């Protein structure tokens, strides 16, 4: 799942607040990828990377793409959800030929366009890159991705001896400081060793 996807009940994506962009492409948040053209009038199907699909991909919303021609702001002119995926029309794209080249293109928004989340709830991109350490100060590694599932979310951490999967639960991840890029954990006995790949 991408940067704006959720990790269980503690990580959520947001919705767009249109406005000027002042960040570089790398500082923007992934909200979806264009899958393929849909129909003959320039619509595309999007694989969303957000929990707020209808809000994010609403008519009038703006987002950014990057292609060989550089970065371009896109405005959604029509939107509907079909089988859980947005089908959108884009200003300036009116035929299947116009949008064929967009397959696989990432759609991003500035971080400040994301919805505010309640305390204790985080976006995935806020957790990726954080350094994980134990409450005793022992470095475990860096978060490379967040995996979600019916049983909850897991932090995939690049440890010294391989990848470690750490449940993203309050009783384990006891101190999360995304501004300082640090997560302090109190792992149950054997958790770190159990998850290490040899």
HUZIMO-V711053 format. One record per helix or strand of 2 or more residues. SS is the DSSP state (hx for helix, st for strand). FROM is the first residue (numbers start at 1). TO is the last residue. If there is no record, write none. Layout:
# HUZIMO-V711053
SS FROM TO
SS FROM TO
This chain:
# HUZIMO-V711053
hx 25 27
st 29 38
st 43 48
hx 53 56
st 62 67
st 70 82
st 85 90
hx 96 100
st 106 109
hx 111 113
hx 124 127
st 131 134
st 139 147
st 154 159
st 162 167
st 173 177
st 182 185
hx 191 195
